[in-house]
Amino acid sequence: MTLTSVFGLPQSLDQQSLKENYSINSQESIQINGVMDIANDFDIILFSAEKTLMLEGRTLPAGAVVVPALRKKGKKLAVFSLDETLSRETLTQQVNYLGLSFAPSRILLGNDIDDLTNLFPFAIKNRILMVCSDLMTEVTYGNQLGYTTLLIRPPHSDPCDKLGIDAHYVAMSV
């Protein structure tokens, strides 16, 4: 299958070459209603700081409901950000100001996500769900680490399938 790329990839590149040369994931995403649909399959759930639980300094209603519900189920939760300009202290203040109540140790920045054994000593990769808001950075990163990814994609957003990168799951809200 030959690609017609709007992203600058050579048009003669086929799917197999993409997988081999660019480590692009070719799985099909499964559409779900939200995290609660698949929560029982995971022990640890990592939420992207922006656009999953909060948006532009406000708590998203679904996030305010999902976090306590997951805690009642005994799930281990953390918030992550790949934004290098944020500090753990700043992100902790933002999240807690919005009523989501996360300890500083549960705020993960950059490389914290690579090795979760300090925070979650019995973590098993296939039991970690990474709830992402960005396909190019967060989903790609989660897929590279071997975590299951859920992309929160608002209605009427651009389709992701043109890139050849897929989250394991896709939902409109957490």
C-alpha positions in Angstrom: 0.0 0.0 0.0 1.5 3.3 -1.1 1.0 6.4 1.1 0.1 9.8 -0.1 1.5 11.9 2.6 0.7 15.4 3.6 3.3 15.1 6.4 6.4 15.1 4.2 6.9 11.3 4.2 8.0 9.8 0.9 5.0 8.8 -1.1 6.6 5.5 -2.2 6.9 4.4 1.5 4.7 1.4 2.2 3.2 0.3 5.5 5.9 -2.2 6.2 8.6 0.3 5.6 6.9 2.7 7.9 6.8 0.1 10.7 10.4 -0.9 10.2 12.0 2.6 9.7 9.8 4.8 11.9 8.6 2.3 14.6 5.0 3.5 13.9 2.3 1.5 15.5 -0.2 0.0 13.1 -2.8 -1.2 15.5 -6.5 -0.2 15.2 -7.8 1.9 18.1 -10.8 0.7 20.0 -13.5 3.3 20.6 -14.7 3.3 24.2 -16.8 5.7 26.4 -14.0 6.4 28.9 -11.5 5.1 31.4 -14.2 3.3 33.5 -14.9 0.9 30.5 -11.5 -0.6 30.8 -10.3 0.3 34.3 -10.6 -3.3 35.6 -7.9 -4.3 33.2 -5.3 -2.0 34.8 -3.7 -1.5 38.2 -2.0 1.9 37.5 -3.6 4.8 35.5 -1.5 7.7 34.5 -3.4 10.9 33.4 -2.0 13.6 31.2 -2.0 16.9 33.1 -3.8 18.9 30.4 -7.0 18.0 28.5 -7.8 14.8 30.4 -8.5 15.9 34.0 -8.2 19.7 33.5 -8.3 22.2 30.7 -7.0 25.8 30.8 -7.0 26.0 34.6 -10.3 24.3 35.2 -11.3 20.9 36.3 -13.1 18.9 33.6 -16.3 17.5 35.0 -15.5 13.9 33.8 -12.1 14.1 35.6 -13.7 15.3 38.8 -16.0 12.2 38.8 -13.5 9.6 37.4 -10.6 10.2 39.8 -12.7 9.4 43.0 -14.4 6.5 41.3 -11.0 5.0 40.4 -9.7 5.5 43.9 -12.7 3.7 45.3 -11.8 0.7 43.0 -8.3 0.7 44.5 -6.5 1.9 41.4 -3.1 3.6 41.7 -3.3 7.0 40.0 -0.7 9.6 38.9 -0.7 12.7 36.7 2.1 13.2 34.1 3.4 15.9 31.9 6.0 15.9 29.2 6.1 19.7 29.2 9.7 20.5 30.2 8.7 24.0 31.4 6.6 22.7 34.3 8.0 21.9 37.7 6.7 19.2 39.9 5.8 21.9 42.5 3.8 24.0 40.0 1.9 21.1 38.6 1.1 19.7 42.0 -0.3 23.1 43.0 -2.4 23.4 39.8 -3.8 19.9 40.2 -4.6 20.2 43.9 -6.0 23.7 43.5 -8.6 22.1 41.2 -9.5 19.6 43.9 -8.0 16.5 42.3 -5.8 15.8 45.3 -2.5 14.2 44.2 0.6 14.0 46.3 3.8 15.4 44.8 5.2 11.9 44.5 2.2 11.1 42.2 3.1 14.0 39.8 5.3 12.6 37.1 7.5 14.7 34.8 9.4 13.5 31.7 11.7 10.6 32.6 9.7 9.7 35.7 7.4 7.8 33.4 10.2 5.6 32.0 10.7 3.7 35.3 7.8 3.5 37.6 9.3 0.9 39.9 10.2 3.5 42.6 6.7 4.8 42.8 4.9 1.5 42.0 7.3 -1.3 43.1 5.1 -4.1 41.7 4.2 -2.4 38.4 3.7 -4.6 35.4 3.8 -2.9 32.0 0.7 -4.5 30.6 -1.3 -3.4 33.6 -0.4 0.4 33.2 -2.8 2.6 31.3 -1.5 6.0 30.1 -4.4 8.4 29.4 -3.1 10.9 26.8 -4.3 14.1 25.3 -1.7 14.3 22.5 -1.1 11.8 19.8 2.3 12.9 18.6 4.1 13.1 22.0 2.2 11.3 24.7 0.7 8.4 22.8 3.9 7.8 20.9 5.9 7.9 24.1 3.5 5.6 25.9 3.6 3.1 23.0 7.4 3.2 23.0 7.5 2.3 26.7 5.1 -0.6 26.2 2.2 0.9 28.1 -1.4 0.7 27.0 -2.6 4.1 25.7 -5.9 5.8 25.7 -6.2 9.0 23.6 -8.8 11.5 24.8 -9.8 13.1 21.5 -12.6 15.8 21.5 -15.4 15.5 19.0 -14.7 17.1 15.6 -10.9 16.7 16.0 -8.7 15.8 13.1 -8.6 12.0 12.5 -5.4 10.4 13.7 -5.3 7.6 11.2 -3.5 9.7 8.6 -0.4 9.6 10.7 -0.3 5.8 11.1 0.1 6.2 14.9 -2.7 4.8 17.0 -3.5 4.7 20.7 -4.8 1.3 21.9 -8.1 3.0 22.9 -9.8 6.3 21.9 -12.5 8.2 23.8 -14.1 11.6 23.7 -13.7 12.1 27.5 -12.1 10.4 30.4 
